[in-house]
Amino acid sequence: MSDLVLHHYAGSPFSEKVRLILGYKGLAWKSVIVPVMLPKPDVVALTGGYRRTPFLQVGADIYCDTALMCRVIDAMAPQPPLYPVAASGAQHVLAQWADSTLFWAAIPYTMQPAGAQHLFGDAPPDFLKAFAADRAAMAPNMRRATPADAAAQLASYFGWLESELSDGRAFLLGAQPCIADFSVAQSLWYIRRAPPVATVLAPFPRLLAWYERVAAFGHGTPEKMRSDAALELAAATHRHAATQVAPDSGFAAGEAVTVSPTDYATDLVSGTLVGLNQNEVVIERKDERAGTLHVHFPRIGYQVKKPRAESGESK
């Protein structure tokens, strides 16, 4: 199996989701630590402008968004399964809810002053100011929940999850873990990193016990890797995962396109279309340091457009 290279940083919730899945699978992987905010020159060299953390590298294939990354990991290491048949379609619905609605309640709740002070510790004021500006720029039009509203939302959400576990099941949808468990776990992990505000979890003992079972999978076997070595790996790799453009997709292979998230951090990534179906869009781009890359995105939550020749914008 080709090396899995995870580009991440320690405090990233979505990175923790993937780290736990790598632990569940018992995998060895390469660990590249990326900056927590811009500038990210080595990240941009690989992704073309996608700035969210984490992303996954397999040679010269770059996979963006954990929804896609997790499917790639599961395909490369099918056992134990991340998408067990017994969990049916509910696992995907629950995972998407956890990655969006639950996540966006957990973040503002945890980042209230008591939580932020614990998370950032002795970070200098200049760093805190720059971090706040960086995150604000990622979602300039998003109306975030107040800490009080987020606390109320979390109480409801955690109550729902607690009730799912009331029959004694080990994991959210049965005896086996599935993608939904890891998607929900990332938000609990983030809240628990700030003990002054983690009291919101106290009324939910079954949920806390469930979280401990998920956390016990650990992170597999990471090996440190420098970001420049990751670029060298990409440049030295001249094969890519097989892709094709579906004939009924409305696009043709070889067309210039842009891809961007539709919710936050909506930076455009430009390239040549080499893959498109209902699950994935893949563009080819070239970088003077990283060589020829195929950058993969999921279809859900992303927009594919053809550039306007007269303005350089997309339509």
N, C-alpha and C positions, 0 to 999 in steps of 0.2 A: 504493500500500500504506500502511495506517495505521502510525503510528510505533510501533515496539517500544520499550518502556521497561523496562529491566532494573534492578531494585532489588537491590543486591548490595554487597559490600565486598571489598577487595583480597585478603584472605587466605582467602576462602571457597573450599574445593575444588569444591563443586557450582557455584558461580558461575564458576569457571574452565572447567568443562565447557561451560557455556552460552556463555561468551565465545569459546571456541575454535570452537564451532559457528557463531556469528555471523561469525567470521573465515572459516571454511570456506565459508559462503554468500556472503561478500563484502558483508555488510549494514552499513548505517548504523543506529545505534540511540542511544537516549537513556540516559544513565547516571545513576542516582540512588544515592548512597552511603547505606547504612542503618547504624545502630549495630550493633556487634558483639554487644551483649547488651542485655537489658532495662534501662530502659524504652525502648519503641519506639512512641511515640504515633502517628506518621504511618503506620507499618507497620500498626498495629492499625486505624487509620481505614480503610485500604484492604482489609485481609484479614479483619477481624472477630476477630482473635485468633491466626491462624496466624502463627507466629513464626520459622519456618525461613527460611534464606537460601539461594538467591535466590527471588524471585517475579517474574513477568512481567506487565506492564500493557499492554493495548491499549485505549485509551480508558477506558471504564468496565467493562471485562472484566479480571478479575484471575485469573491462572493460577498455581496453586500446585503445587510439586513438579516437578523437572526432567524426570521421565518424561513428564509432560503438556506442559510448556513446549516441549520439543524437537519434539513432534508438531505443536504449533501453529506453531512457526517453520518447520518443513518444509512445512506446508500453505500458508503465506503466501509462501514462497520455495522452490518445489519443486526447483529446479536449483542446484547439483548435489544429487542425492538423498541424504538422510540415512539412508534405509532402502532400499538397493538390493535389487532382487529376488534377485540372485545370492547375497546373504548369508542369505536365507531366515529361518526362525524362530530360527536359532541366534544371530542378532544380538541379539534381545530377551532370550534366556536369559542370554547372556554379559553384556549391559548390566545386567540386574537383579542378577546375581552381583557385578559390579564395584561397583554402587551400594550394596550392602549388605555382603556378606562381605569383599570386598577392602578397601572403605572402612574397615570397623571393625577391620581389622588395621593399616592404614596410620596411622590417627589415634593410637592409644595408642603405637605404635612411634615415631612422629615426636615425640610430646609427652613422651618421656622427658627427664630433666633436660638432657642435652647438646643435644637438639633444641629443647626449649622455650626454653632460654637464648638460642639463636640467633634463634628466631622472634620472641621478645618483646623482646630487646635490653635497652634501658634503661627498660622500663616500670616504673612505681613499684609497690611491694609492694601498695598498696591496690587497684590495678587488677588485678594478678594474682590476688589473693584474691577479688575480685568476679567475675572471669572464671571462675575455677574453680567458684565457687558457682553461677553461672548455668548452666554446662554440666552440673554435677551434677544440678541441678533439672530439666533437660530429660530425663534418663533415670535417675531415682532407683533403679530396680530392675534396671538393666543391669549385668551382670558383665563388665567390660572385661578384655581380655587383658593380661597383664603384658608389659613390653617384651621379655622373653626369649621368651615364648610367641608374641608378635606377630612377632618376628624369624624364628622358625622357620616360622610360617605364611606369611610373605611369601616366604621362600626357596622354599617349595613352589609357591606361586602363580606367582611370577616364573619358576620353572623350567618350569611348564606353558605359560605364555605364550611363553617363549623357544622351546620346541619347536614351537609353532604357526608360528613364523616361520622355521623351519629350512629350508623349501623355497624361500626367497628371495622370498616374497610381500611386497608393500609394506605391507599393512595386515593386521589380525588375521584377517580372513575373506576376503581376496582382494586384487585389484588396486585396488579402490575402498575408501575409508574408509566406515564406517557408524557407527551409534549406539554400537556396542560399543567402537570405538576411543576415542571421546571420554569414555565412562564409565570406561574403564580409565585413560586419561591423567590424569584429575584426581588420582588417588592418587599416581601417579609425580610429578606436579607438586608436590604437597604435600610429599612426602618430599624432593625435590630442593631445596626451599626451606631445608632445614636440612642443610648440607653435612656437619656432624659425624656425622650418622647416615645420610646418603645412600649410604654405602659398601655398604649392603645390596644396591644395584643393580649394583655393580661386576662380579659374575660373569656378567652377562647382556648382552653387547654387542649382540646383535640387538634385544633389547627397548629398549635405550637408543637405538639408531639409529632404531627405529620411533617412539619418543617424539619425537625431533627432527623427524621428518617431520610428525607431528601438530601439534607446537608451532609449526611454520613457517606454519601457516594464520593465525596471529595472531588478532587480536580484532576485525577489521572496522574500522568507523569510529565510535567512540563520541563523543557530545557530552554534556557535563555538563548536568545538570538538577537543580534544587532540588526537595526533597521537597514543599514547599508548591505548587510549580508542577504536580507530578504530581497532587496532590489537586485542584487547580483544573481540570486537564484532565479528570479523572474527572467532576467536578461539571458540567462544560460539555458532556459527552457524554450524549446521550439515546437512543442506540441501542446494542443489544447483539448479540453473536453469536447466531445462530439456535440454539435448543435445544428439546428436547421430552422428555417423560417417557415412556419405553417402557411400553406397556400391561401387560406381564407382569412389571414390576419390583417389585411389592409395595408401591409407593407411588403417590400421586396428585399431579398438579401442584397447586400451591397449598398443600400441607401444610407445617406447620412441622417442620423437621428440624434435627439437628445432624450435623456432619461432623468427624471427627478422625483423625489418623494412628494407626496401631495399634502402632508400635514405639517411637518417642521423640518428645518435644515434642508430647504428646498433647492439647494445648489444644483445647477444643470451639469450633467456629464455628457459630453459630446463624443460621438464615434460613428463607426460604420456598423450597420446592423448585420449580425451573423447568426442570431438565434432569436426565435419568438414563438411562443405558444401560450396556452392559457395560464401557465404557471410561472414562466420565466421570460425575461428579455436579456439578450446578451449583445454587447457591443464590443467591437475591436478598436483599440486605440494604441498609439505608439508614444513612447516616452524615451528621451535620449539616454536616460539611466536605466530604466527598467525594461526596455525593449518592447516587443509586441505583446500586448495584454488583451485578454478577454475578460471584460467586467460584467458580472452577472447580477441581475436584480430580480426580485419577485414581481409579479404583475399586480397583486393586491397591494394597494397603497402607493403605487408608482404610476407615472404618466410617461407615455412614449409619444414623441412628436417629431414631425419633419421640420427642419429649419426653414425659415423664410429666406430665400436667396437675397432679397433686396435689403434686409435689415440685419441679418444674422440672428434674428430671434426665431423662436419656435412657434408653430401654429397648431 
